């Protein structure tokens, strides 16, 4: 008692490589340069940078790398330290002019064009073991509780 300090937060970051219609994916640039940036500038007390992974822009092609990143992130986080773990994946919306945080996640893959390996799913579950395509996870409440203010379709962070 009394020796427990505030929990630290470990953030694991991922982004995608280039894909059809986006010759240079800015998330690849951000994720590739993030560790060097953090080493130069530092992070606030209690915040740690975990893994930084650039994933293949392909549904099945990214899955193995994603699972590997998640497993290494979990095993690298000492269960006795009680660190809070945040997984931040950066995506691209070529028509957006601001950063946006998705409000909900749906277990469905529908691609408007084929991915880098030619796969173009339509209404298929991303993780079949996780249930059908109608399963929705709301992210909004958790973000609001953390002090991030929702502004329509974007968040003020």
N, C-alpha and C positions, 0 to 999 in steps of 0.2 A: 504494500500500500504506500502511496505517496511517491513511488519511484516511476510510475507510469507517466511518460511525457506525451505530448501530442502525437497522434499518428502521423507518420509521413505518408506521402502519396507518391507512388511510382507510376509514371505515364509511359506506356508502350505506344509507339506511333507507327502507322503504316500508310502507304500510298500506293498508287498504281504506276506502272510503266506506261509508255505511249500506247495509244489505241486509235482505231479508225476515226478519222476526222480531227484528231488532236495530235499533231506531229510531235510536240514537246509537251509532256504532261507536267504542269507546274507542281503537282504533288510529289513526283519523283525528285524534282529539284529540291523542294523543301525538305523532304525526308532524308535525302542523300547528304544535305548540308547541315542538318539540325544538330548532330552531335558536335561538330566543329564549332558551330555558333554557340552552343551551350558551354563548351569548354572555354571559349573566350569570354563570354558574357556572364556565365554563372546562372544559377537558379535561386529563387527565394528559399529560405530555410524550410526544410520539411518536404521539399519537392525534389524528386529524383527522376532522371530520364532513364527509362528502361531500354527496350529494344527499339531499333529504327529499321523497319523492313520495307523494301520496295517489292511489291508483288506483281507477278505476271498479270496482264489484263485479259484474263481468260477464266471463265467460271471454274472448270475442272482444273485448269493449269495453276490457279492460285490456291486451291484448297490445301494441297500438301504443304506448301510454304506457310500458309496461314496457320495450320495446325501445329507445325514445327515452331513457329514464332510464339504461339500461345503456350505450348508446352514449356519452352525454354523460359518464357516470362514467368510462368507459374513456379517452375522449379528454382528460378533465380531469386524469387521473392521469398525470403526467409519466413516460414509460417510462424515462427516465434516472435518476429518483429511486429506482427499485426499491421504491416503496411497496407494501406488502401491501394488497390490497383485500378488504373483507368486505362482502357483501350481506346485510342483515338485513331480512327481511320479517316484519311483525307480523300475525298472524291472530287470529281470535276463536273461542273455544270457549265458547259461552254457558253450558255446564254446569260449566266449570272454576272452581276456587277458587284456583289457583296458576298462575304462568307455567310453560309447558312448552316444551321444544325438541324438535322432531320428530326421531325417531331415523332415519328413512329417507324418501327421496323416491321417488315412483312416477310414471311418465309416464302418468298416467291421470286423467281427469276424470269423476267420478260425483257429481252434485249431488242432494241429497235434496229440494231444492225449486228452482224456476226462479231464475236470477240476475236482476239488475235489468233486463236486456233480454229476459227470457223464455226464455233458453236453459237446457235441463235435460239435459245429456249423461249418458249411461250407458255406462261403460267405453270411453270414447274417449280416444285419445292426446292429451295436451296439446300436444306438439310432434311432429307426425307424422314429421318428418325425423329425429327422435332415436330412432326405433325404436318397437316395439310397446309395449303396456301392461304387459308383464311385466318391463320393464327397471326395476331397483331401484338406487338409489344410497344406500349406507349413510353416514350422517353421524356415527354414534356414535364411531368410531375417531378421527376428526379432533378431536372435542370432548374426548375423554379425553386425547389427547396434549397439548391446550392447558391441561390442569389443571382442567377442569370435571368435577365428580364426578357420576356418574349415580346417581340415587336412584329406581329403579323407572321410573315413567313421567315423572318430573320431573327436572330438573337443579338442583343447588345451585350458583348462580352468585354 
